[in-house]
Each structure stands twice: as structure tokens, then as C-alpha cells.
């Protein structure tokens, strides 16, 4: 079948999120054809280029979310007289009728967003009639804007117009809105409409035709939110079923990021509740939702996802690179703790260093090896410098703590990083799916982790788990494993067995192969326009018979049953024969 793979800041870009997972999915399900519809997040991401795409990718369409120049966006450009270029730019304006339509649709959208502001995230699902009204107005406004953009273009210019700001201001001042939103200034409203313009860019793309998303059998969004917007429109315009995979829930990520963003509270509130409404619509329209862990699943349910549509599929990881270490009996450094990952505040290395200072008092020969690179940018470098300074103050003894990067002489590759010690530690205060923890499990290492994100679900009793930011508990757990080699070995073996059962690429591919077939089997037949030489509509873009080995006579249409041939023995016909 033909899959439309929808990404936002991910595949095929070399620096994209879930890049490896998408690439393994496409290569591992070679019996399907993939059309890629990718949104980029920055000029830097585009400058880094793409990864090498496999033959299974039939076509690629991309569009940036970061530029304001409509001419470079690949946006829908209608040929009618109703859309005309303004002098000095690529923005398009509407005639009187289109302006009235935009005002009506945007009024619905703004009223829904402002009416939802001030409530707890996810509380809309339990607010009864008010919540249903907000959802109805949001969907009416969203799809109305989408149809307006498809027919006439001009949506980016309209969203940044004075009309949009006035409508939004009226919605913010309406009775029943939250106090934070009611304090929004004109500058706040302009900032929100600018953010809304970027989020709604997919509505104005030229992807919605019979050669684009109308040609696929299934849309698979590799994230929620903006990435799933094209899938919503493909379902509405063409009836294409939508599958949504979320390894990290976008609404949760937005709430966490917006808390420290340099924007005012009204803007954060409006954007947060817009994303909440969008997530609810995505979950409502999706045929199936596949969270990457139960932690993500709980967020999806809180945002209104139907539990009957949720099916947890763990992200597949490559285990072969860790096989040699996992199968060996090498215990690494029996007195050494290892931390592996990206050095950033969410990993809370400060707490780890304080905990290790207590470990060192009890076990003077213990060592801590911190292996990883800082997060990109000045903030990452500053946090690394802070950790180095703290380590020098708390643990002045030479060799007690080391900061290393993978690729150096002592740690040439990732497997050697986990081989560097007997116990692997994770000290995060915020975590989604803990990749480094699974890698340690593949290596057969005992682990000590903080109880955040999906850690308990991943560990499943094969490691020690302590509360986050509890230095004493973290130190005690590390000491317990450092002093008990038999327990370390037992937990490490159990962790490896669990990882091989649940978290491999093979189990992930098998799960999605079955899901694709299930969704297509449940979807109604969509008749497609006949191509030259076709004698009738086909249910799939590529008929199943095309994958059967052997020569097909030209006189037999691809969608016809296979002709009987004497040299094809059914697989159930054994050598012993017998009556049927």
C-alpha cells in the first residue's frame, strides 16, 4: 500500500527528531511505498540537508514553518482573480466575500481558543456542554480556514491582518474567558497571531490534490500537533485514514517549553490552549493512536483521546550494536558509575554530583564517569561548565569524576561507554522515553534511575528506581549495587532479556505492519480516478499482486485473480497427497 508519512522537524532532515525511527520504519517495511510530507523548523535544519533516502520513498514534498515569505513556502497559489499580489511582497489579500468568510471562520477559532483559556490542561474533556461547544467552534473554524486556503489562498496574510487582531481582541474580552487572556495587549495579540500563522501553515500548502495526499492509502503522522494537520485535511478532503504515533506528546512538550519562554503569560495561555484544542481534534479524527509508552498514553487520555483508539507501541531500537557486550560476562569497572546522555539541565547532573559525593564518602574508591556532549548552543556549554565547577568543588580528588565524549581514545563508541562501569545511572527530572536506559539494558547493565517519564514502565523491576531530586536515595541505591556484584549481574541479565523482548526494531516493525493492514481493512473503499490503461478503480495505489514473484501475462489485469498454472503447487498440498 501507499503510505503518506507526515513529519514536523524530523525525517528526512539530518538533524530531525525521530530520524532513525522513521528511516528504520521505511526500510523495514519495504513491501509498502512511502510518500514523505515533511515540515522543517529552521533555516539551519534545512542547511544541514537530508539523510540518504531509501528506494521505498516514492516522492518527497517539503515546506518550511520558519519563514514569513509566502513565495518560498510552497503555499497554495490560486490562479483566480480573487487572489492578487500586494506590491512589495508575496502576501495575498481577499476580496469582500472571502474577507467575510475568513472573519466568520476566524471568529469561531478565536472564540474556542479564548474560551478554553484559563482551564487546566485536559480539563475540557470533562467540562460538558461548554467543552463540546468549544470543540465544535474550533473544528468549524479550523476546517473553514482550510477550505478557504485551498480555494483562494491568502491565509498567512489574513492571519496577520488588522481584522484578525480585532476579532481576537473581542474574543479575549468576551465574558467567561480567563483573567490571564483578558489582560492581553495588542502586542500580545500580534505575537499570538504570528505564532498561529506558523502553526497553520500546513493549511495553505499545495499537498491536497489527487497527486499528493489524495493518492495515498493511509496517512501516518509521526507526531501530533502540526505534523498531523495535513492528515486531518487528507481525511476531510479525500477520506484517507489517519494513524498518529507520538513518542513524546506534543501538548506536553509545549507546556514544558512555554513555561520558560521569553513571552508574556497571555501569549503562552493562548498558544497552549490552541495546541490543546488541536490535539483533541487530532485524537478525535485519528483511526488509531500509537503512543510510545504508557506515560504518553496518560497525557493523550487527559487531552481527550478515546482509550479504545490507543495502542502502545514501544519505539524500536537497534540491539545488535550492543550484543557483544550484553552477552559477555564483563562487569566493567565494579567500582564505577556511568552516566551517558546529552548534558543539559533536564538531566540534573547537579543532583547526581551531590549524590556521588555521598557515595564517595562511603566508598572512597568509587568513580563517576559522565559520558556525553553538551546540548547545542551557549546554554548547553554553560551548564557543562557549571557541572565541571561543581565537581571540582565537591570531589577534588583526582580521578573521582571525569567528563568524556564518545569518540575519544577511552570511549571510541557507544557500547564502550556502557562498558566503562558496572552500574549505569539516570538522574533526570524530566524524561519521555529513556533511550539511554534501554541501551544500558541491551548491554546487560544494572541501572539506578529516577522515577520520571516512562522509566518505571521501561525498567519493569529490572533496576532500582528512586524519586527525582532525592540525593540521599540516589546515593543509597548506587551504593547497594556497587556493594553487591551478584545482584548487579542478576539485574543486568533480567534487564537485557526484557529489552530484547520489548524494545527491538523487529517488534516495532511487526507491530506497524499489522496496524497498517488492520487500518486498511477497516477503511471504506475509495474510488480513485482512472489512470491511462486502467479498466477500473483499484482499492490500493499498488495492488497486492504486484508483490507476487513470477511473470504475469500481459492479458491478465493486475487486479484480476491469478490464473491457474500447473507449475504452481499450493503450499498446503503435501507430498503424501490424500483426498481433500
C-alpha positions in Angstrom: 0.0 0.0 0.0 1.0 3.6 -0.3 1.7 5.4 3.0 1.9 9.2 3.4 4.5 9.8 6.1 3.9 13.2 7.9 6.8 14.7 9.9 7.4 18.0 11.6 11.0 18.9 12.1 12.0 15.3 11.6 12.7 12.9 8.7 14.3 13.3 6.2 16.4 16.1 7.7 19.8 15.1 9.1 19.1 16.8 12.4 15.4 15.8 12.6 13.6 14.3 15.5 12.8 10.5 15.3 15.0 10.4 12.2 16.4 7.0 12.9 13.0 5.6 13.8 11.4 6.8 10.6 14.3 5.5 8.5 14.1 2.1 10.1 10.3 2.0 9.5 10.6 2.9 5.9 13.4 0.4 5.2 11.9 -2.3 7.3 8.5 -2.2 5.6 9.8 -2.5 2.1 6.6 -4.1 0.9 5.0 -0.6 1.1 5.7 2.6 -0.8 6.1 5.8 1.3 5.4 9.3 0.2 7.1 11.8 2.5 5.5 15.1 3.5 7.9 17.0 5.7 7.8 20.3 7.6 11.1 22.0 8.5 11.6 24.2 11.6 14.5 26.4 10.8 16.9 27.5 8.1 19.7 25.8 10.0 17.9 22.5 9.8 17.4 22.8 6.0 21.1 23.8 5.6 22.1 20.5 7.2 20.5 18.6 4.4 18.7 15.3 4.2 19.7 11.8 5.1 20.1 9.4 2.2 16.6 8.2 1.4 15.9 4.5 0.6 14.2 3.3 -2.6 10.9 2.8 -0.7 10.4 6.6 -0.6 8.5 7.4 -3.7 8.2 11.2 -3.5 9.1 13.9 -1.1 7.3 17.2 -0.5 8.7 19.7 2.0 7.6 23.1 3.4 9.2 25.4 5.9 7.4 26.7 9.0 10.0 29.3 9.9 9.8 31.8 7.1 7.3 34.6 6.5 7.9 34.8 2.7 4.9 33.1 1.2 6.6 32.8 -2.2 9.2 30.4 -0.7 6.7 28.3 1.3 5.3 26.1 -1.4 1.9 27.5 -0.4 -1.2 27.1 -2.5 -1.2 29.9 -5.1 -4.6 30.2 -6.8 -4.8 31.4 -10.3 -8.2 33.3 -10.0 -8.6 37.0 -9.9 -9.7 36.8 -6.2 -6.1 36.3 -5.1 -3.8 39.1 -6.1 -0.2 40.0 -5.2 0.3 43.0 -3.0 3.1 45.3 -4.2 6.4 44.6 -2.4 5.7 41.2 -1.1 4.3 37.7 -1.5 1.2 38.2 0.7 -2.2 37.8 -0.9 -5.4 39.5 0.0 -9.1 38.6 -0.2 -12.0 40.2 -2.0 -15.1 41.2 0.0 -16.7 37.7 0.0 -13.5 36.0 1.1 -12.9 38.5 3.8 -16.4 37.8 5.2 -15.7 34.0 5.2 -12.3 34.5 6.9 -13.9 36.7 9.6 -16.6 34.1 10.3 -14.2 31.1 10.4 -11.5 33.0 12.5 -14.2 34.2 14.9 -15.1 30.6 15.6 -11.5 29.6 16.1 -10.7 32.6 18.3 -13.8 32.1 20.5 -12.9 28.5 21.0 -9.3 29.2 22.0 -10.1 32.2 24.3 -13.0 30.3 25.8 -10.7 27.4 26.7 -8.0 29.6 28.2 -7.8 29.6 32.0 -8.7 25.9 32.4 -6.4 23.1 33.4 -4.8 21.2 30.5 -7.1 18.4 29.5 -9.9 19.6 31.7 -12.0 20.4 28.6 -12.8 16.7 28.3 -14.9 16.9 31.5 -16.5 20.3 31.1 -19.7 19.1 29.5 -21.6 21.3 27.2 -19.1 24.2 27.3 -16.3 21.8 26.2 -18.4 20.4 23.4 -19.2 23.9 22.2 -15.6 24.9 22.2 -14.6 21.8 20.2 -17.4 22.4 17.7 -16.4 26.0 17.2 -12.7 25.1 16.9 -13.3 22.4 14.3 -15.7 24.6 12.3 -13.2 27.4 12.3 -10.2 25.2 11.5 -11.7 23.4 8.6 -13.4 26.6 7.3 -10.0 28.3 7.1 -8.6 25.2 5.5 -11.2 25.2 2.7 -10.8 28.9 2.3 -7.0 28.5 1.9 -7.5 25.6 -0.6 -9.9 27.6 -2.8 -8.4 31.1 -2.6 -5.0 31.1 -0.8 -4.0 34.2 1.1 -4.3 32.7 4.6 -0.9 33.9 6.0 -1.7 37.5 5.1 -5.2 37.3 6.6 -4.0 35.8 9.9 -1.6 38.8 10.3 -4.2 41.4 9.3 -5.9 44.0 11.4 -9.2 42.1 11.1 -7.7 39.0 12.8 -6.3 41.1 15.6 -9.7 42.8 16.2 -11.5 39.5 16.2 -9.0 38.1 18.6 -9.3 41.1 20.9 -13.0 40.8 21.1 -12.8 37.1 21.9 -10.3 37.8 24.7 -12.6 40.4 26.2 -15.7 38.2 26.0 -17.4 37.1 29.2 -16.2 33.7 30.5 -12.6 34.0 29.3 -9.7 33.6 31.8 -8.2 36.5 33.6 -4.8 36.0 32.0 -6.3 36.2 28.5 -8.4 39.3 29.3 -5.2 41.2 30.1 -3.7 40.6 26.6 -2.4 43.7 25.0 -2.2 44.5 21.3 1.4 43.3 21.3 0.4 40.0 22.8 -2.3 39.5 20.2 0.2 40.3 17.4 2.6 37.7 18.9 -0.1 35.1 19.1 -1.3 35.7 15.5 2.3 35.4 14.4 2.6 32.0 16.2 -0.7 30.9 14.9 0.4 31.8 11.3 3.3 29.4 11.7 1.2 26.6 13.2 -1.4 26.9 10.5 1.0 27.0 7.5 0.0 23.4 6.5 -3.5 24.6 5.7 -2.1 26.7 2.8 0.2 24.0 1.3 -0.4 22.5 -2.2 -0.3 19.0 -0.9 -4.1 18.4 -1.1 -4.7 17.1 -4.6 -5.0 13.7 -6.3 -1.3 13.5 -6.9 -0.4 14.4 -3.3 -2.2 13.3 -0.1 -5.2 12.2 -2.2 -3.1 9.5 -3.7 -2.1 7.7 -0.5 -3.9 4.8 1.2 -3.0 5.8 4.7 -1.6 8.9 6.4 0.9 8.2 9.2 1.8 11.2 11.3 5.0 10.7 13.2 4.0 13.3 15.8 0.9 15.0 17.0 0.1 18.7 16.6 1.3 20.4 13.4 2.6 17.2 11.8 -0.9 15.7 11.9 -2.6 18.8 10.4 -2.1 17.6 6.8 -3.5 14.2 7.9 -6.7 15.9 9.2 -7.2 17.6 5.8 -6.4 14.5 3.9 -9.1 12.7 5.8 -11.6 15.6 5.4 -11.0 16.1 1.6 -10.3 12.5 0.5 -11.3 10.2 3.3 -7.8 9.0 3.9 -7.5 7.2 7.3 -5.1 8.8 9.8 -2.6 7.0 12.1 -0.9 9.1 14.8 2.3 8.0 16.5 3.6 10.0 19.4 6.8 9.1 21.2 6.6 12.4 23.1 3.2 14.1 23.4 3.5 17.5 21.7 1.0 19.2 24.0 3.1 18.2 27.0 6.3 19.4 25.3 4.6 22.7 24.5 3.5 23.2 28.1 7.1 22.4 29.4 8.7 24.7 26.8 6.3 27.6 27.2 6.9 27.9 30.9 10.4 29.3 30.4 9.8 31.0 27.1 10.6 34.8 26.9 6.9 35.6 26.1 4.2 37.1 28.2 1.6 35.0 30.0 -1.4 35.8 27.8 0.5 34.6 24.7 1.6 31.4 26.4 -2.0 30.8 27.5 -3.5 31.3 24.1 -0.9 29.1 22.3 -1.2 26.4 25.0 -4.9 26.2 24.6 -4.8 26.3 20.9 -2.5 23.3 20.9 -4.7 21.6 23.4 -7.8 22.0 21.1 -5.7 20.9 18.1 -4.6 17.8 20.0 -8.1 16.9 20.9 -9.2 17.2 17.2 -6.3 15.1 16.0 -7.1 12.4 18.6 -10.8 12.5 17.7 -10.2 12.1 13.9 -7.4 9.5 14.1 -8.3 5.9 13.3 -5.7 4.7 15.7 -3.1 6.4 18.1 0.1 4.7 19.0 1.8 6.2 22.0 5.4 5.2 22.5 4.8 4.4 26.2 2.2 4.5 28.9 3.3 7.9 30.2 2.5 9.4 26.8 -0.8 7.4 26.8 -1.9 9.0 30.0 -1.3 12.5 28.5 -3.3 11.6 25.4 -6.2 10.3 27.5 -6.1 13.5 29.6 -6.3 15.5 26.3 -9.4 13.7 25.2 -8.2 10.6 23.3 -10.5 7.7 23.3 -8.9 4.8 25.2 -10.3 2.4 22.6 -8.1 4.1 19.9 -4.9 3.9 21.9 -2.4 1.1 21.4 1.1 1.4 23.0 3.9 0.6 20.5 7.4 0.9 22.0 10.0 2.6 19.7 12.3 0.0 18.2 16.0 0.3 18.9 18.9 -1.5 17.3 20.2 -4.1 19.7 22.9 -5.7 17.5 25.5 -3.0 18.3 25.3 -3.9 22.0 25.2 -7.7 21.5 28.8 -8.5 22.2 28.8 -6.5 25.5 25.4 -7.8 26.5 26.4 -11.5 26.0 29.8 -11.1 27.7 30.4 -11.6 31.5 32.5 -8.4 31.8 31.2 -6.4 34.7 33.0 -3.2 33.6 34.5 -1.2 36.4 33.0 -2.8 39.6 33.5 0.5 41.5 32.5 2.8 38.6 29.2 4.5 38.0 28.5 5.6 34.4 26.1 8.3 33.2 25.5 8.5 29.4 23.5 11.1 27.5 23.2 14.8 26.5 24.4 17.2 29.1 21.5 19.6 29.9 19.6 20.9 32.9 16.7 18.3 32.5 19.3 15.5 33.2 20.0 17.0 36.6 23.7 16.2 36.8 23.9 18.7 39.7 21.9 16.2 41.8 24.0 13.3 40.5 27.2 15.0 41.6 25.8 15.8 45.1 24.7 12.1 45.4 28.1 10.8 44.2 29.8 12.9 46.9 27.9 10.9 49.5 28.8 7.6 47.6 32.4 8.6 47.7 32.4 9.2 51.4 31.1 5.6 51.9 33.3 4.0 49.1 36.5 6.0 48.7 37.5 4.0 45.6 34.2 4.7 43.7 34.4 6.7 40.4 31.8 8.5 38.3 32.3 8.8 34.5 30.0 11.3 32.8 30.0 10.5 29.1 28.2 12.8 26.6 28.2 16.1 24.8 26.5 19.3 26.0 23.3 20.4 24.4 23.8 22.7 21.4 24.2 26.4 22.0 25.5 28.7 24.7 23.1 27.3 27.3 24.5 23.8 26.9 28.1 24.9 27.2 27.2 27.0 30.3 25.6 24.0 32.0 28.6 21.8 31.3 30.9 24.4 32.8 28.7 24.7 35.8 28.8 20.9 36.3 32.6 20.8 36.0 33.0 23.6 38.6 30.7 21.8 41.0 32.5 18.5 40.5 35.8 20.2 41.3 34.3 21.7 44.5 32.6 18.6 45.8 35.1 16.0 44.7 38.6 17.5 44.4 40.4 14.1 44.4 41.9 13.4 41.0 40.1 10.7 39.0 36.9 10.8 41.2 34.8 12.3 38.4 35.6 12.5 34.7 33.8 14.3 31.8 34.3 12.5 28.5 32.8 12.4 25.0 32.1 9.4 22.8 34.7 9.1 20.1 37.8 9.7 22.3 40.5 7.1 22.9 39.0 5.7 26.0 35.4 5.7 24.7 35.5 5.0 21.0 31.8 4.1 20.6 28.5 4.0 22.4 28.9 0.3 23.5 32.2 1.1 25.2 30.5 4.0 27.1 28.2 1.5 28.8 31.1 -1.0 29.3 33.0 1.7 31.2 31.3 0.9 34.5 29.3 -1.7 36.5 26.2 0.5 37.2 24.5 2.9 34.8 22.8 5.9 36.4 20.0 8.1 35.1 19.3 11.2 37.2 16.7 13.2 35.1 13.9 15.3 36.4 12.2 15.4 33.0 12.2 12.4 30.6 10.0 10.9 28.0 11.1 7.5 26.7 14.6 6.9 28.3 16.7 5.8 25.4 19.9 5.6 27.3 18.3 3.4 29.8 17.2 0.9 27.1 20.7 0.9 25.7 22.1 0.1 29.1 19.6 -2.8 29.4 20.7 -4.1 26.0 24.3 -4.1 27.4 23.2 -6.2 30.4 24.0 -3.4 32.9 22.3 -2.9 36.2 20.7 0.6 36.5 19.7 3.2 39.0 17.1 5.7 37.7 14.9 8.5 38.9 11.1 7.9 38.7 10.3 10.2 35.8 8.5 9.8 32.4 8.4 6.1 31.3 11.3 5.0 33.4 9.3 2.6 35.7 7.5 1.1 32.6 10.8 0.5 30.8 12.6 -0.9 33.8 9.8 -3.2 34.9 11.6 -4.4 38.1 15.0 -5.0 36.5 16.6 -2.0 38.1 16.4 0.4 41.1 14.2 3.5 40.9 14.3 6.4 43.3 12.4 9.8 43.5 13.9 12.6 41.4 16.0 15.3 43.2 16.5 13.0 46.2 20.3 12.9 46.6 20.2 10.5 49.6 18.0 7.9 47.9 20.1 8.1 44.7 23.3 7.6 46.7 21.9 4.7 48.7 20.7 2.9 45.6 24.1 3.3 43.9 25.9 2.0 47.0 23.6 -1.0 47.2 24.5 -2.1 43.7 28.2 -1.3 44.0 28.5 -3.5 47.1 26.6 -6.4 45.7 28.1 -7.9 42.4 25.7 -10.9 42.4 22.7 -8.6 42.4 24.2 -6.4 39.7 24.7 -9.4 37.5 21.2 -10.8 38.2 19.5 -7.4 37.4 21.6 -6.9 34.3 20.7 -10.2 32.8 17.0 -9.6 33.5 17.2 -6.1 32.0 18.8 -7.5 28.8 16.1 -10.1 28.5 13.3 -7.5 28.9 14.9 -5.1 26.4 15.2 -7.8 23.8 11.6 -8.8 24.3 10.0 -5.3 24.1 12.3 -2.7 22.6 13.9 -4.0 19.4 13.4 -2.7 15.9 11.9 -6.1 14.9 9.0 -5.9 17.4 8.3 -2.3 16.3 8.2 -3.2 12.6 6.0 -6.2 13.2 3.5 -4.0 15.2 3.2 -1.3 12.5 3.0 -3.9 9.7 -0.1 -5.3 11.4 -1.5 -1.9 12.2 -1.2 -0.8 8.5 -3.1 -3.9 7.4 -5.7 -3.5 10.1 -6.5 0.1 9.3 -6.7 -0.5 5.5 -9.0 -3.5 6.2 -11.3 -1.3 8.2 -11.3 1.7 5.9 -14.0 2.1 3.3 -13.0 1.6 -0.3 -12.1 4.9 -2.0 -12.5 5.1 -5.8 -9.6 6.7 -7.5 -9.5 8.5 -10.9 -8.6 6.0 -13.6 -5.1 6.3 -15.0 -4.4 5.7 -18.6 -4.8 2.0 -19.4 -6.7 1.1 -16.3 -10.0 -0.7 -16.7 -11.4 0.1 -13.3 -10.7 1.6 -9.9 -8.3 -0.2 -7.6 -8.6 -0.2 -3.8 -4.8 0.3 -3.3 -2.3 2.5 -5.0 -0.2 -0.6 -5.6 -2.2 -3.9 -6.0 -1.1 -6.8 -3.7 -0.4 -9.0 -6.7 2.4 -6.7 -7.7 4.5 -8.3 -4.9 4.0 -11.9 -6.0 7.0 -13.4 -7.6 6.8 -14.7 -11.1 5.7 -13.5 -14.5 2.2 -12.2 -15.0 0.8 -12.4 -18.6 0.0 -9.1 -20.1 -3.5 -10.2 -20.9 -4.3 -10.5 -17.2 -5.1 -7.2 -15.4 -3.1 -6.7 -12.2 -6.2 -6.7 -10.1 -7.6 -9.9 -11.6 -7.3 -13.3 -9.8 -4.1 -15.2 -10.6 -4.5 -17.8 -13.5 -4.2 -21.4 -12.6 -0.8 -22.8 -13.6 0.3 -26.4 -13.4 3.8 -25.5 -12.1 2.3 -23.6 -9.0 1.7 -26.2 -6.2 -0.3 -24.8 -3.3 1.7 -24.7 -0.1 -0.9 -26.9 1.7 -0.5 -29.7 -0.8 1.9 -32.2 0.8 3.9 -34.9 -0.9 1.7 -37.6 0.6 -1.4 -36.3 -1.3 -4.7 -37.6 0.1 -8.2 -36.7 -0.6 -9.3 -33.2 0.1 
